[in-house]
Amino acid sequence: MKNTVYIDFDDERDNKVIIGKPPEIAQPTNEEEAGVMIANDISTITIALNTLLDVSSDSGFGTKEELIEEVITKLKG
């Protein structure tokens, strides 16, 4: 699978998180396509987060288990 997801975070603006796609990616034309795109984006972001957790753990910024607990706390938050 190949997928691109842009995430722009700025806690100083009203809309803190903007998630988007590059302009060359066709936008979904119906609800089914939108659902598939969102599911793929969630999968992509999860894989990227897992990679970042591995790098953080390998670099000594906490164990992967500790980092996952922080993520879960934020997800529940």
The first five atom37 places (N, CA, C, CB, O) and aatype in JSON, in Angstrom:
{
  "aatype": [12, 11, 2, 16, 19, 18, 9, 3, 13, 3, 3, 6, 1, 3, 2, 11, 19, 9, 9, 7, 11, 14, 14, 6, 9, 0, 5, 14, 16, 2, 6, 6, 6, 0, 7, 19, 12, 9, 0, 2, 3, 9, 15, 16, 9, 16, 9, 0, 10, 2, 16, 10, 10, 3, 19, 15, 15, 3, 15, 7, 13, 7, 16, 11, 6, 6, 10, 9, 6, 6, 19, 9, 16, 11, 10, 11, 7],
  "atom_mask": [
    [1, 1, 1, 1, 1],
    [1, 1, 1, 1, 1],
    [1, 1, 1, 1, 1],
    [1, 1, 1, 1, 1],
    [1, 1, 1, 1, 1],
    [1, 1, 1, 1, 1],
    [1, 1, 1, 1, 1],
    [1, 1, 1, 1, 1],
    [1, 1, 1, 1, 1],
    [1, 1, 1, 1, 1],
    [1, 1, 1, 1, 1],
    [1, 1, 1, 1, 1],
    [1, 1, 1, 1, 1],
    [1, 1, 1, 1, 1],
    [1, 1, 1, 1, 1],
    [1, 1, 1, 1, 1],
    [1, 1, 1, 1, 1],
    [1, 1, 1, 1, 1],
    [1, 1, 1, 1, 1],
    [1, 1, 1, 0, 1],
    [1, 1, 1, 1, 1],
    [1, 1, 1, 1, 1],
    [1, 1, 1, 1, 1],
    [1, 1, 1, 1, 1],
    [1, 1, 1, 1, 1],
    [1, 1, 1, 1, 1],
    [1, 1, 1, 1, 1],
    [1, 1, 1, 1, 1],
    [1, 1, 1, 1, 1],
    [1, 1, 1, 1, 1],
    [1, 1, 1, 1, 1],
    [1, 1, 1, 1, 1],
    [1, 1, 1, 1, 1],
    [1, 1, 1, 1, 1],
    [1, 1, 1, 0, 1],
    [1, 1, 1, 1, 1],
    [1, 1, 1, 1, 1],
    [1, 1, 1, 1, 1],
    [1, 1, 1, 1, 1],
    [1, 1, 1, 1, 1],
    [1, 1, 1, 1, 1],
    [1, 1, 1, 1, 1],
    [1, 1, 1, 1, 1],
    [1, 1, 1, 1, 1],
    [1, 1, 1, 1, 1],
    [1, 1, 1, 1, 1],
    [1, 1, 1, 1, 1],
    [1, 1, 1, 1, 1],
    [1, 1, 1, 1, 1],
    [1, 1, 1, 1, 1],
    [1, 1, 1, 1, 1],
    [1, 1, 1, 1, 1],
    [1, 1, 1, 1, 1],
    [1, 1, 1, 1, 1],
    [1, 1, 1, 1, 1],
    [1, 1, 1, 1, 1],
    [1, 1, 1, 1, 1],
    [1, 1, 1, 1, 1],
    [1, 1, 1, 1, 1],
    [1, 1, 1, 0, 1],
    [1, 1, 1, 1, 1],
    [1, 1, 1, 0, 1],
    [1, 1, 1, 1, 1],
    [1, 1, 1, 1, 1],
    [1, 1, 1, 1, 1],
    [1, 1, 1, 1, 1],
    [1, 1, 1, 1, 1],
    [1, 1, 1, 1, 1],
    [1, 1, 1, 1, 1],
    [1, 1, 1, 1, 1],
    [1, 1, 1, 1, 1],
    [1, 1, 1, 1, 1],
    [1, 1, 1, 1, 1],
    [1, 1, 1, 1, 1],
    [1, 1, 1, 1, 1],
    [1, 1, 1, 1, 1],
    [1, 1, 1, 0, 1]
  ],
  "atom_positions": [
    [[0.85, -1.18, 0.0], [0.0, 0.0, 0.0], [0.89, 1.24, 0.0], [-0.96, 0.0, 1.22], [1.93, 1.26, 0.66]],
    [[0.5, 2.24, -0.72], [1.15, 3.54, -0.69], [0.09, 4.56, -0.3], [1.82, 3.9, -2.08], [-1.0, 4.59, -0.86]],
    [[0.44, 5.4, 0.67], [-0.53, 6.37, 1.14], [0.21, 7.58, 1.68], [-1.46, 5.76, 2.22], [1.3, 7.46, 2.23]],
    [[-0.39, 8.75, 1.52], [0.18, 9.98, 2.05], [-0.88, 10.69, 2.88], [0.68, 10.9, 0.91], [-2.01, 10.88, 2.45]],
    [[-0.47, 11.07, 4.09], [-1.35, 11.82, 4.99], [-0.51, 12.96, 5.56], [-1.94, 10.9, 6.14], [0.57, 12.73, 6.1]],
    [[-1.02, 14.18, 5.44], [-0.36, 15.33, 6.05], [-1.08, 15.66, 7.35], [-0.35, 16.56, 5.08], [-2.31, 15.7, 7.41]],
    [[-0.28, 15.91, 8.39], [-0.84, 16.31, 9.68], [-0.17, 17.62, 10.07], [-0.62, 15.21, 10.78], [1.05, 17.71, 10.18]],
    [[-0.99, 18.64, 10.28], [-0.5, 19.96, 10.66], [-1.12, 20.29, 12.02], [-0.88, 21.06, 9.58], [-2.34, 20.39, 12.15]],
    [[-0.27, 20.44, 13.04], [-0.74, 20.73, 14.39], [-0.25, 22.1, 14.82], [-0.28, 19.66, 15.38], [0.94, 22.39, 14.72]],
    [[-1.16, 22.92, 15.31], [-0.81, 24.24, 15.84], [-1.78, 24.55, 16.97], [-0.86, 25.35, 14.73], [-2.95, 24.84, 16.72]],
    [[-1.3, 24.48, 18.21], [-2.21, 24.67, 19.33], [-2.56, 26.14, 19.58], [-1.59, 24.1, 20.57], [-3.28, 26.45, 20.53]],
    [[-2.07, 27.03, 18.73], [-2.41, 28.45, 18.85], [-3.55, 28.86, 17.92], [-1.2, 29.3, 18.57], [-3.94, 30.03, 17.91]],
    [[-4.09, 27.95, 17.16], [-5.21, 28.31, 16.28], [-6.46, 27.54, 16.74], [-4.88, 27.99, 14.78], [-6.36, 26.57, 17.48]],
    [[-7.61, 27.99, 16.28], [-8.87, 27.35, 16.67], [-8.94, 25.9, 16.22], [-10.05, 28.12, 16.1], [-9.26, 25.01, 17.01]],
    [[-8.63, 25.67, 14.96], [-8.62, 24.31, 14.42], [-7.2, 23.77, 14.6], [-9.07, 24.28, 12.89], [-6.36, 23.9, 13.72]],
    [[-6.95, 23.15, 15.76], [-5.58, 22.78, 16.13], [-4.95, 21.76, 15.18], [-5.58, 22.22, 17.53], [-3.76, 21.85, 14.89]],
    [[-5.73, 20.8, 14.7], [-5.19, 19.73, 13.85], [-5.86, 19.8, 12.48], [-5.41, 18.34, 14.51], [-7.08, 19.82, 12.36]],
    [[-5.02, 19.84, 11.45], [-5.51, 19.78, 10.07], [-4.9, 18.53, 9.44], [-5.15, 21.09, 9.26], [-3.67, 18.39, 9.4]],
    [[-5.74, 17.65, 8.94], [-5.29, 16.43, 8.28], [-5.66, 16.57, 6.81], [-5.94, 15.14, 8.92], [-6.79, 16.92, 6.48]],
    [[-4.72, 16.31, 5.93], [-4.99, 16.49, 4.52], [-4.2, 15.55, 3.64], [0.0, 0.0, 0.0], [-3.46, 14.69, 4.1]],
    [[-4.39, 15.76, 2.36], [-3.74, 14.98, 1.3], [-3.09, 15.95, 0.32], [-4.76, 14.05, 0.56], [-3.52, 17.1, 0.2]],
    [[-2.06, 15.49, -0.37], [-1.49, 16.35, -1.41], [-2.51, 16.57, -2.53], [-0.18, 15.73, -1.97], [-3.4, 15.75, -2.72]],
    [[-2.37, 17.66, -3.26], [-3.37, 18.0, -4.28], [-3.53, 16.95, -5.38], [-3.02, 19.31, -4.91], [-4.59, 16.87, -6.0]],
    [[-2.49, 16.16, -5.63], [-2.6, 15.16, -6.71], [-3.42, 13.94, -6.32], [-1.21, 14.72, -7.14], [-3.71, 13.09, -7.17]],
    [[-3.79, 13.83, -5.06], [-4.62, 12.71, -4.6], [-6.09, 13.05, -4.84], [-4.37, 12.39, -3.1], [-6.58, 14.07, -4.37]],
    [[-6.77, 12.2, -5.58], [-8.18, 12.42, -5.87], [-9.01, 12.3, -4.59], [-8.69, 11.41, -6.94], [-8.82, 11.39, -3.79]],
    [[-9.91, 13.24, -4.42], [-10.8, 13.21, -3.27], [-11.89, 12.16, -3.49], [-11.43, 14.61, -3.04], [-12.28, 11.9, -4.62]],
    [[-12.38, 11.55, -2.41], [-13.44, 10.56, -2.56], [-14.7, 11.21, -3.15], [-13.77, 9.91, -1.2], [-15.0, 12.37, -2.9]],
    [[-15.4, 10.43, -3.94], [-16.61, 10.95, -4.59], [-17.89, 10.44, -3.96], [-16.6, 10.59, -6.06], [-18.99, 10.87, -4.31]],
    [[-17.75, 9.5, -3.01], [-18.94, 9.01, -2.32], [-18.56, 8.53, -0.92], [-19.61, 7.85, -3.13], [-17.38, 8.49, -0.57]],
    [[-19.55, 8.18, -0.14], [-19.33, 7.8, 1.25], [-18.48, 6.54, 1.38], [-20.66, 7.6, 1.95], [-17.66, 6.44, 2.3]],
    [[-18.66, 5.6, 0.49], [-17.88, 4.35, 0.55], [-16.4, 4.63, 0.31], [-18.41, 3.34, -0.49], [-15.54, 4.13, 1.04]],
    [[-16.09, 5.42, -0.72], [-14.7, 5.78, -0.98], [-14.1, 6.56, 0.19], [-14.6, 6.61, -2.27], [-12.94, 6.36, 0.55]],
    [[-14.89, 7.45, 0.78], [-14.41, 8.22, 1.93], [-14.09, 7.3, 3.1], [-15.47, 9.28, 2.35], [-13.09, 7.49, 3.79]],
    [[-14.94, 6.31, 3.34], [-14.7, 5.36, 4.42], [-13.42, 4.57, 4.21], [0.0, 0.0, 0.0], [-12.66, 4.35, 5.15]],
    [[-13.18, 4.14, 2.97], [-11.95, 3.4, 2.65], [-10.74, 4.3, 2.86], [-11.99, 2.86, 1.2], [-9.73, 3.87, 3.42]],
    [[-10.83, 5.55, 2.4], [-9.72, 6.48, 2.54], [-9.41, 6.72, 4.03], [-10.03, 7.82, 1.83], [-8.25, 6.7, 4.43]],
    [[-10.43, 6.94, 4.83], [-10.23, 7.18, 6.26], [-9.62, 5.96, 6.93], [-11.56, 7.56, 6.94], [-8.7, 6.1, 7.74]],
    [[-10.11, 4.77, 6.61], [-9.55, 3.54, 7.18], [-8.07, 3.39, 6.81], [-10.35, 2.31, 6.7], [-7.25, 3.02, 7.65]],
    [[-7.74, 3.67, 5.55], [-6.34, 3.6, 5.12], [-5.48, 4.66, 5.83], [-6.24, 3.79, 3.59], [-4.34, 4.39, 6.2]],
    [[-6.04, 5.85, 6.02], [-5.3, 6.91, 6.7], [-5.05, 6.54, 8.17], [-6.07, 8.25, 6.62], [-3.96, 6.77, 8.69]],
    [[-6.04, 5.97, 8.83], [-5.86, 5.53, 10.22], [-4.78, 4.47, 10.28], [-7.19, 4.99, 10.81], [-3.93, 4.5, 11.18]],
    [[-4.79, 3.53, 9.35], [-3.77, 2.49, 9.31], [-2.38, 3.1, 9.09], [-4.09, 1.48, 8.21], [-1.43, 2.71, 9.76]],
    [[-2.27, 4.04, 8.18], [-1.0, 4.69, 7.89], [-0.48, 5.45, 9.1], [-1.15, 5.63, 6.7], [0.7, 5.35, 9.44]],
    [[-1.35, 6.2, 9.76], [-0.94, 6.97, 10.94], [-0.53, 6.03, 12.06], [-2.08, 7.9, 11.4], [0.41, 6.32, 12.8]],
    [[-1.22, 4.91, 12.21], [-0.88, 3.93, 13.25], [0.49, 3.32, 12.99], [-1.94, 2.82, 13.32], [1.29, 3.18, 13.91]],
    [[0.77, 2.96, 11.74], [2.09, 2.41, 11.39], [3.17, 3.45, 11.64], [2.11, 1.95, 9.9], [4.24, 3.12, 12.17]],
    [[2.91, 4.69, 11.27], [3.89, 5.76, 11.49], [4.13, 5.98, 12.98], [3.42, 7.08, 10.82], [5.27, 6.16, 13.41]],
    [[3.06, 5.97, 13.78], [3.19, 6.13, 15.22], [3.99, 4.99, 15.82], [1.81, 6.22, 15.88], [4.85, 5.21, 16.68]],
    [[3.73, 3.77, 15.38], [4.47, 2.62, 15.87], [5.96, 2.75, 15.56], [3.91, 1.32, 15.26], [6.81, 2.44, 16.4]],
    [[6.28, 3.21, 14.36], [7.68, 3.44, 13.97], [8.31, 4.5, 14.86], [7.77, 3.85, 12.5], [9.45, 4.33, 15.31]],
    [[7.59, 5.58, 15.12], [8.1, 6.64, 15.97], [8.32, 6.14, 17.4], [7.14, 7.83, 15.97], [9.29, 6.52, 18.05]],
    [[7.43, 5.3, 17.89], [7.59, 4.71, 19.22], [8.83, 3.83, 19.27], [6.34, 3.89, 19.61], [9.58, 3.86, 20.25]],
    [[9.05, 3.04, 18.22], [10.26, 2.21, 18.16], [11.53, 3.06, 18.19], [10.25, 1.33, 16.89], [12.47, 2.76, 18.93]],
    [[11.56, 4.12, 17.39], [12.72, 5.0, 17.34], [12.94, 5.67, 18.7], [12.54, 6.08, 16.24], [14.07, 5.76, 19.18]],
    [[11.86, 6.13, 19.32], [11.97, 6.76, 20.63], [12.5, 5.79, 21.68], [10.6, 7.31, 21.08], [13.38, 6.13, 22.47]],
    [[11.97, 4.58, 21.67], [12.41, 3.55, 22.61], [13.87, 3.19, 22.37], [11.53, 2.3, 22.51], [14.67, 3.12, 23.3]],
    [[14.22, 2.96, 21.1], [15.6, 2.61, 20.75], [16.59, 3.72, 21.11], [15.7, 2.3, 19.25], [17.77, 3.46, 21.37]],
    [[16.1, 4.97, 21.13], [16.96, 6.11, 21.44], [17.02, 6.4, 22.94], [16.46, 7.34, 20.71], [17.7, 7.33, 23.37]],
    [[16.31, 5.61, 23.73], [16.37, 5.77, 25.18], [15.43, 6.79, 25.77], [0.0, 0.0, 0.0], [15.65, 7.26, 26.88]],
    [[14.38, 7.13, 25.05], [13.41, 8.11, 25.55], [12.25, 7.47, 26.28], [12.89, 8.95, 24.4], [11.17, 8.05, 26.37]],
    [[12.45, 6.28, 26.79], [11.41, 5.54, 27.49], [11.23, 4.19, 26.83], [0.0, 0.0, 0.0], [11.6, 4.0, 25.67]],
    [[10.67, 3.26, 27.58], [10.39, 1.97, 26.98], [9.17, 2.09, 26.07], [10.15, 0.88, 28.07], [8.36, 3.01, 26.22]],
    [[9.07, 1.19, 25.15], [7.92, 1.24, 24.24], [6.62, 1.12, 25.03], [8.01, 0.11, 23.18], [5.63, 1.77, 24.69]],
    [[6.62, 0.31, 26.07], [5.41, 0.13, 26.89], [5.02, 1.45, 27.57], [5.64, -0.97, 27.95], [3.84, 1.8, 27.6]],
    [[6.01, 2.17, 28.11], [5.73, 3.46, 28.74], [5.19, 4.46, 27.72], [7.0, 4.03, 29.41], [4.23, 5.19, 27.99]],
    [[5.8, 4.48, 26.56], [5.37, 5.4, 25.51], [3.96, 5.08, 25.03], [6.35, 5.36, 24.33], [3.17, 5.98, 24.77]],
    [[3.65, 3.8, 24.91], [2.31, 3.38, 24.5], [1.28, 3.83, 25.54], [2.25, 1.84, 24.3], [0.19, 4.28, 25.19]],
    [[1.63, 3.7, 26.82], [0.72, 4.15, 27.88], [0.43, 5.65, 27.76], [1.31, 3.84, 29.27], [-0.7, 6.08, 27.96]],
    [[1.47, 6.43, 27.42], [1.26, 7.87, 27.21], [0.31, 8.11, 26.04], [2.61, 8.58, 26.94], [-0.57, 8.97, 26.12]],
    [[0.49, 7.36, 24.97], [-0.39, 7.48, 23.8], [-1.83, 7.14, 24.19], [0.09, 6.57, 22.66], [-2.76, 7.87, 23.84]],
    [[-2.01, 6.04, 24.89], [-3.35, 5.61, 25.29], [-4.0, 6.68, 26.18], [-3.29, 4.27, 26.04], [-5.19, 6.96, 26.02]],
    [[-3.24, 7.26, 27.08], [-3.78, 8.32, 27.94], [-4.26, 9.5, 27.1], [-2.72, 8.79, 28.95], [-5.33, 10.05, 27.36]],
    [[-3.47, 9.88, 26.11], [-3.87, 10.99, 25.23], [-5.09, 10.63, 24.39], [-2.7, 11.39, 24.31], [-5.97, 11.46, 24.17]],
    [[-5.15, 9.37, 23.91], [-6.3, 8.94, 23.12], [-7.6, 8.98, 23.94], [-6.06, 7.54, 22.57], [-8.66, 9.33, 23.43]],
    [[-7.49, 8.62, 25.2], [-8.66, 8.6, 26.08], [-9.04, 10.01, 26.53], [-8.38, 7.72, 27.3], [-10.17, 10.26, 26.94]],
    [[-8.05, 10.95, 26.45], [-8.15, 12.26, 27.03], [-9.13, 13.21, 26.53], [0.0, 0.0, 0.0], [-9.22, 14.33, 27.03]]
  ]
}
